[in-house]
Amino acid sequence: MNERIETKREAERVREPVVEARKLARKLGLDPYPVKYWIIDYDEMNELIAYDGFQERYPHWRWGMKYDRQQKQGQYSGGKAFEIVINDDPAHAFLQETNSIADQKAVITHVEAHSDFFANNRWYRMFADELDAAALLSRHAGRVRSIMADPEIDREAVEKWIDNVLCLQDNIDQHQAFKRQHRKRDEETETDELGDRLAEMNLSDEVREEVFDDEWLEAQQEKRAGALEEPEKDLLAYLLEHGRAYDPEEGKAVEMEDWQKDVLEMLRTESYYFAAQKTTKVMNEGWAAYWESMMMGEESFAGVDEFIEYADHQARVLGSPGLNPYKLGKQLWEYIENTENRREVVRKLLRVKGITWRNFHDVVEFDRVMELLEPDPALDAVSSETLSDLESLDPEKIDEEGLERAKAGDIDADAHPWKVLSYEGLAERHFSLCKLQNRGFLEAISQSDLEQYARYMMDDERYGSAEEAIADVDYAAGWNRMYEVRASHNDVTFLDGFLTKEFVTDNDYFTYEFSQTTGDYRVTSTQYEDVKKKLMLQFTNFGKPTIAVYDGNYENRNELLLGHHYNGVVLDINQAARTLERIYDLWGRPVNLKTIVKEVDERDAEIARRRDREPEPTEQGKLLRYDGDEFEMEDLPWSEVEDIAATEVDYNTKPEEWLA
């Protein structure tokens, strides 16, 4: 970032770890974008965190607020930023010059895995085929600065407009590929202005029918934004196409200025760029934590004198309180690896003569099977003194060029044993079922899984013994499956597919809720279904309420009707009201929001408290309306909110076409 002597010194210190980490990552099967590493100081790190990892963003007060919060977190709560990496091609990663070499190596290995995820996960490719995010955000910053510098545009008006849009930044359709929105045509603008004038006249339906020809009214209605066949989730796109700005001086909606459209379009674009990171937080952080641990710990990328410090580093990351995406993600990736490796071993054993899914647990000698699965000693203990032992192994497990260089003394096999092994060799060396913490996982397979594996198995007597079957095991099965999942899933489908009853039980997950009876939080369930539902709800739509446009001409008065997809979690009505105020400025006319609330009768609540039980609420449809001055709340009959109500457990998260 600069030419300071400390920066140059640190750059030289991390040069070799950067090169070697990339080589190790590729050996393990990772295929990352190129990564540019930058050395920065403490203040620069805080600035980048405030700017979401980028060096340049549009001027706005929220960056200063984030910077101040980050500095105070470091000064008063002991928080420490280890790394920043941004999704770009090439990716950019930032190393703080005051970090120890153990921390730097941990960051570098973590970054290589992140970069692999960026390059290969389908949700990241939905934004743009060719990425240059840094340049994109820099152009946006320059455009906003030029708008603010225009003497005819009030800077405070620009900041307020940005505030309005940022309030809705997550109201996009994150499951659709990014498309630039077409600007409104002149004839559409004229139609909207006509609709506004009719709405301002506040004519009754009878007068409208008397004064205007029915055919003409219907024709105008078809041209205007109206009821949608399908709700529009991309609220920002809808406002860009149909919205108008509220002018307080004129007291009515007016056509958006060009700068207002530009700001709305730019911030919508940025929302789509950041959407992939938000929808894959658990997967991405867990992926990076898994491969960082593999490289730093199991392949000794952390030196002997660095390992204790690294262990403390990872313990702090994985031990952070609350719902920790690093920990949850890493546990799920390990579970996928273990499950696939177990499937591979079991399917081989079920092909042994005399072993069936019914007698599996009775006839299989699990201790013997685990002995057979142990990596070949030559792979498990590679050193400069045992290189000759590798020559007797399957050539697929050896990197022949690396082995020759190690024999010639060009590679230090004691420090870097992975350099003489192939992907297949490393997979056997690190086969998950043989690790101490996973002992017993094979034997714990359920009868239902055994039956499923055997259901379509035709060659069930392929092997004469367990020894023959285990000799045919693909040690890379778990890793291969992980790479498949990494390519196609987001957090919601990831949790839906792999958060199983076995996983929840083994990792002691539970749910907790606020108790109306006691006024505090209580553990409410350890049941798998409840844990899964709770987690799914937290990751649906970035954990935010799902709001969609239902009608742009509600009640035939050019009012906007929004609907809250109610999944059992009620809106915070106060926050919803503040949001409608923002939307009003972007729509220019009254805004309505239909939702469902839970109401509890005071008498029922008191009876429930006496019995130490939770009161049973009643679900009631509501319409919240804001006309620019006042809020109104009215009850809606259930028939008008049926379309936003969940049926049983409805996460609104996994249409089948997502994974097509």
N, C-alpha and C positions, 0 to 999 in steps of 0.2 A: 504493500500500500504506500510505502514511502522509502526513502533511502537512508533511514536511520541505521546506525551501526548495529543496534540490537536486532533490528529486523533482518539484516544481512546475516548476522551470526546465527539466528534461529533458523533462517532458511537453509543454511548449510547443514545445520544439525538434523533437520527433518528430511533432507533430500533423499538419503538412502532409504529410510522407512517408507517414503512415498513410492519409490520405485519398486521396492520389494513387496509392499502390500498389494500393489496392482498385479504383480506376478502371482502371488499366492491366491488372490481372489480369482484370477482366471483359472488356476489349477483346480480350484474347488468348484468350478462350473459357472461362476458369476460372469456376466457379460455387460459391464458398466459403460456408461458414457465416459469419454475422457474427462478428467477432473483437473481444474485449475485451482491450485492451493494458494491462498493469500495469508501472509503473516500480518497480524494486526495487534494493536495494544488494547488495554482494558476499555478505554473510552470508545475506541472505534468498534469494539465488539458490542458495546451497549447501543451505539448508534445503529449498527446493522440489525440488531434484534428489534429495535424500535421500527425500523424500516422493513420488517419481515424478511430480512436477509439480503436486501438489495441496497446498492450504494446510492441510488437516486430515486426519490419518490416525489409526487406532487406536494406542494406546500399545504400543510394543514395542521391544526393545533393538536390532533390526536397523536402525531409522532412524538411531540415533546412530552406529552403525558406518558406515553409508553416508555420513553427514555428515562424519565424521572422515576417511574415505578421500577424499572430494571436496576437502576443505580441503587435505589434504596433497598431492594431485595438483596443485592450483593453486600451492601454495607451493614445492614441490620439483621438480616435473617440467615446469613451464611450461604445464600444461594450462589451457585457458580455455573456460568455458561461454558460448557465444554466445546460445543461446535455449532456452526451454522452451515448448512448446505442447501443450495437452491436448485430446483429442477430446471435445468437448461442443458443445451447441447453445444459446447461442453458444459458440464456441471461446474459450479463454483463452490469451494469450501474455504472456510476461514478458520485459521488456527491462532489462538491467543499466545503471544510470544512469551508470556510469563508462566505458561503451563509446563509441567515437568515432561520429560521425554516419555514416561509411561502414559501420561494423559494424551500426549500428542499421538502416540501410536494407537491408542484406543480410539481416538477421534478419526484417524486416517482409515483404520479398518472399518469403522462404523460408516464412514462416508462412502467407501467403495461399495458397500452393500446397498446404501441408499441410492447411489448412482445406478446400480444394476436394476433396482426397483423402478426408478424413473424411466429407464430405457426400455423396459420389457413389460410393464403392466399396462393393460389395454386402456385403463381409465385415464392415464396420462396422455395417451395418444389421441384422446377425444378433443383436446384443445387445438392442437395444430400438428401437422405432419412434420414440419420443420420448425424447431423451436429457437427463438432468440428472445427469451423473456426479458433479459436485462435491457436490451435495446428497446423493446416494446414499452416497458415501464419508464424508461428514460424519455422516450418520445411523449408519453402521457404527461410526465412531469414538466417537460418544456412547454407543452400546450397549455397546461393549467397556469404556469407562471406567466405566459403571454396574455392569457385572459385576465389574470389579476393585475397585470401591468397596464392594461387598457384604461385610459383615463375616463372613458365613458361607461365603464362597468364598475360597480361598487364592490370592493373586495369582500366586505362583510356578506353581501348577497351571494357571492361565489362560495364562501365558506358554509353559509347556511344551506345552499343547494347541495353541496357535497355531503353535509350532515344528513340531509333528507335521503339521499341516495344510499349512503353507507348504512342507514338504518334498515335498508332492505337488501343489503348485499348478498344475503344467503337465499333470497327468494328468486332462485333461478331453477331450471330443470337440470339438475346435475347428472341425470341419467341419459341425457341427449348430447350428441356432439355439438360443439360450439358453432353457431352460425351468426354471421353479422346481420343485424336487423335492418330492414329497408326503411328509409325515411318516408314519412307520410306525403302523399301526393297533394297537389294544390286542390283538386276537386274534393278530396277527402276533408281537407281543412275547411273548405267552404261549407260542406255538409255539417261538420261539427259546429261551426259558428252558427249556422241556421238552427241546429238543435239547441244550442245554448240560448239563442234568442227566444225560442219557443218555451224553453224551460223557465227563463226569467219572467215570461208573461204569466206563468202560473195558471194557465188555462185549464178548465175542467175538461174531462173527456167529452162531455156533451158539446161544449163550445168548439172543441177541436173538430169533432165530426161534422158540426154545422158549418164551420168556416172553410175547412180544407177538404178537398176531394179525397175520398178513401184511397183511390188508386195512387194519387200523388203521395199521400202520407206513407203508404206501404213502400213505395219506391224509395222515399227518403230513409225510411227505417232500415231497409236492406243495406243501404250504403253506410250507415252509421254503426259504430261498435254497439253490439247488443248481446243478447243471451248466446252463450257459446255451446256448441254441441258437446264439446269436452272441456272441462276446466283447464285453464291455462296456468301452468305452474311457474312459467317464467314471467313473473310480475314486472321485472325491469324491462323486458322486451315489450310487454303490452303497454306499459307507460310510455316507452319511447315511441311506439307507433300511434297510440291513441291519446296519450296524456296531454295536458295543457298546464301552463303555469298559472298559479293564482297571483293576480296583481293586487296588492292591498290598496294601492292608490285608486285604481279604477273599481275595486271591489268586485271583481269578476275574473273568470278564466280568460286568459289570452294565449295566443300562440307562443310556444316556447321560443326563446331566442336561440340563435345558432350555438352560442357558447353553452347554453343549458343542455341542448341536445348532445353536444360534443362531450360534456362532462358525464352525462348519463350513459352514453355509449361507451366511453372509456372505462368507467368504473364497472359497468356490466361485463366488459371484456376481461377485466382483472378478476372479477368474481369467478368467471369460468376457468381462468388459469389456476387460481388457488383451490378450486373445487376438488380436483383430484387429490390434493394433499389432505383435505379435510375428510374426504370419503374413504381414505385408506390409512388413516392415522395409526390404528392398531396393527394392521398388516405391515406397514412400512417400518414403523419403529421396532416392532417385534422381529422383523426380518433383519434389520441392521443389528439389533442386539444379539440375535442368534449367531450371525456370521462373525461379528466382532468377537464374541466369546470363543467361537471355534478357532479363529486365527490367533487371538491373543493368548488364550489359555491352553487349548488342546494342541495347537501347533507351535506353541512357545514363541509367538512373535514378541511377546513381552519377555525380556531377558530375565535371568534368575534374580538379579538385583532389582527388577522392576515389577515382579509378579505380585508381591504383597500390596504395593501401591495400586496396581491395576485392580486387584480384587476389591480393594476399598472403593475405587472409582465405580466399578460395576454395581457393588452393593448399594451405593448411594443412588444410582440411577434406577435400579430395579426396586429399591426400597422406598421410593417416594410415596407419600400418603395419597389416599383417594383412589379413584379409578385410574390405575397407572397403565397407559397403553404399551409401554416398554415391557412390563412384566406380563400382562395379559397376552400380548402378541407373541412374545418369546415362548410362553407356555403352550400356546396353541400351535405354533410351528413345531415345537418339539413333540407335541401330541400327534400331529399329522405324520411326522417322521416315524415315530414309534408305531403308529397304527399301520402305516403302509409296510414297514419292515416286518411287523407281526403278520400281516396278511400274506406277504411273500413267503415267510417261513411256514406258516400254517398250510398254505396251498400246496407247498412241496410235501409236507408231512402227510397230508390227506391223500397223496398219491402213492404212499407206501403201502404195500400189500399188508392187509390186516388192520389198518388204521382207518376208522370212519369217524364221521362227525359225532356219532352217538357214543363211541367208546374212547374218544380222543383223550380225555382227562385221565382215563383209567390205564391206558396202555402206553402212552408217551412218557418216556423217562426224561423229564425236563432238565434235570441236572446234566445228563449226558448230552442233550441237545445244546445246552448252553456251552458246554465244553467244545463241542464241534463248531459252534458259531464263532468262537474266539478268533480274532485275526491271526493270521500266520505270524509266528514270532519274528520272522524276518521283516515284516511290515510294522509290527508293533514297536520294535526297538531298533530303528535305523540309526546307524552311527558310522563314523569313518572306519571303524574296525569290523563292521559286519556287512560291508558293501558286497563282498563276494557271495554272501548268502542270498542276495536278491536275484542272482543269475538263475537259480533253480525255480523261480516263480513264473507264473503265467506272464508272458511278455506284455499282455494288455495292462498289467498292474504297474509296469515300470516305465519311467521316462528314460529311454535308452540314452538320449543325448545327455541328459542330466547325470545319469549314472557314469558315463564315460568322463564327463568333466569332473565329477567328484573323485573318481579314481586318479585323475591327473592332478588333483589338488586345486582345481579352479573353483570348486564349490565346497563350502564347509558343511559337510553332511551332519555334523554334530549340532550346528546352530540352525541349519535349514534342511531337515530331513525331507520335507515336502518336495524339494527340488529334484529328487531322484525318483519320485512316484508319480503315477498318472492319476487321473480322476477316479478310475476304478480302484486303484490301490489305496487312495486316500479314503474312499468310501468304505472299504473293508477295515482300514485302520481305525475309523471312527464309527463303526457300526453301532447304532444307538442302543440296541437291545442288550449289548454286552457291557454297557456302562453301569457302574454300581447303582446309581439312582434308579435305573430302569429294570433291575432284576425283579422278576416276578410278573412283568408286564405280559410276557408271552403266555404264561400259565393262566393269567386272569381273563383270557378271552372267553366270551359268553357262548352258551349253546346256540343262541339265535344267530350269532355271527358265523359259527362253525357250520350250521345248517345252510346259511346263505352262500358261503364259499363253496360248499360241496354240491349245491343244487344242480348246476349245469356241468359238473365235472365228469367227463366221459372216461378219461384214461386214469382211473383211480388205482391202478396197480402198476404204475410206471416204474417204481423203484422197489427193490427187494429189501432195503434196509433204510434206517434213518440216516446212516452215514452217507449213502448214495444221494439221498434227497438233499441233505444239507450241503453237500459238495456242489450242488447245482443252484444254490441260492444266489440271487442277484443282490449283492451288497449295496448297490446304488439305488435300489428301489425307493427308499425313503426320500433321498435327495431328489431323485427324478420327479417324484410326486410333488414335492415342495415347489420345484420350478414350474410345474404345470399350474399349480394353484396360484403362484405368484403372478403368472401371466394373465389370468382371467378374472380374478375376484376383486371385489371391494369389501369394506368392513362388514357391511350388512350381510352379503352373501357368504362371506368368510365365517361370520358367527353363526349364521343359519346352518351352514353345511357341516361345521366341525365342533361347535359347542355342544357336545353330547353329554348324556347323563353320566357316563364314565368320567369325562373330563371334569365336570362340575363336582362330582363326589371326590375324586382324587385330589383336587386342588382346593377343596373346602370353600367354595364360593357360596354366598348367601345374599338375600335381599334385605333391605331395611326401608322403613317408611316413617313419615311423621305421623304420630298418633294424636288424633283429636281428643282422645280420652285423657292421656297423660301429659300432653303438651311437649313431648320430646320424641326422639327417634328410637325406634325399636326394631330388632331383628324380626322380620315377618315370615321368612321362609328359607328353607335350605333345599326346597324341591327344584329339580332340574328345570321343569317347565317355567317356574316363576323367575328363576335366575336368567334364563334365556330371554324371556319376555322383557324383563327389565333392561337387559343389555341392548336388546334390539331396539327398544324405544329410545335409548340414549344415543344411538348412532344413526337412527333414521333422520334424514334431512339435516345432517350435521348436529343432531340433538336439538334442533329448533322446531317450533310448530310448523306444520305444513300448511301454507296458505296459498290458495289459487284464485284466479279470476273466474267468476261465474257469469257476470253480466256487465256490460259496459253501458247499458241504457236501462238500468233498473227502474221499474215503475214508469218507464217511458219518459224519464226526466233527465237523461244523461248522467245519472248517478252511477257510481261504481259499486258493484256488489262483489265482495270477497267471501270466500268460504274457508273455514278452518277445518281441516281433516281431523276429526275428533277420534282419537284412539284410546279413550279412557283417561287421558291426561288433559285437564282443563287449562285453558288460557289464564294467564294473569291479566285480569281485565284492566287494571291500571296501566300496565305496560302496553296492552293492546290499544288503549285509548291514546297514549302518547304516540304510538306508531301511526294511528289513523290521522293524527295531526300532520305528521310528516307526509303521508300519502296524499293528503288533501292539497298540499302545496304542489305536488307533482301531477295531480289530476285536475285541480282547479275548480272542482265541483264537489258536492257532498259525496261522502264515502260511507259505505255500509259493510258490516262484517257479521256474518251469521256463524254462530258457534253453539256449543252445548256446554252447559254448566252443571255442576252437581250441587243440589240444594238439600240441606238437612234441616228438618223441623227441630226447633229448640227443645220441644218436649221429648222427642225421640233421642236427641243428643244427651239430654240429662239422664234418661233411663239407661242409655248405653254406658254412660260414665259410671253410674252406680253399679252396673253389672261387669265393669271392667271389659267392655267390648266396644268395638267401633260402630258408630251409627251407620245405618243403611241410607245412603243418599238417593235422591230422585234426580234423574237426568231431565233437564229442561232446555228446549231450544230457545236461543236468544238472538236478537238483532241489535247490534250496537251501531248507531248512526252518528256521524259528525258532519255538521253543515258549515263549518268554518268558525262558528261562534259557540255552539252548545252541543253537548252529547245527549243522546236519547237512547234508552234501553227499553226494549219491549219483548214480551214473550212471543215465541213462534210456535205454532202447532207442530206436532211431530212430523206431519207429512211434509213440511217445508225444510226439515233438517235431516230427513232420512238419507239423503244423498251424501251427507258429510259424516254420518255416523258409522262407526266400526261395527262389523258383525263378528261377534265372539272375539277371537284374537285376530286383529287385522292390522298388521304393521305398515301396510301400503309400501312394502319394501322390495318385493321380489317377483315382478312380472317374469314369466318364463323367457320372454324374448331377450332379457338382459344377457343371458349366458348362451344365446343361440350362436 
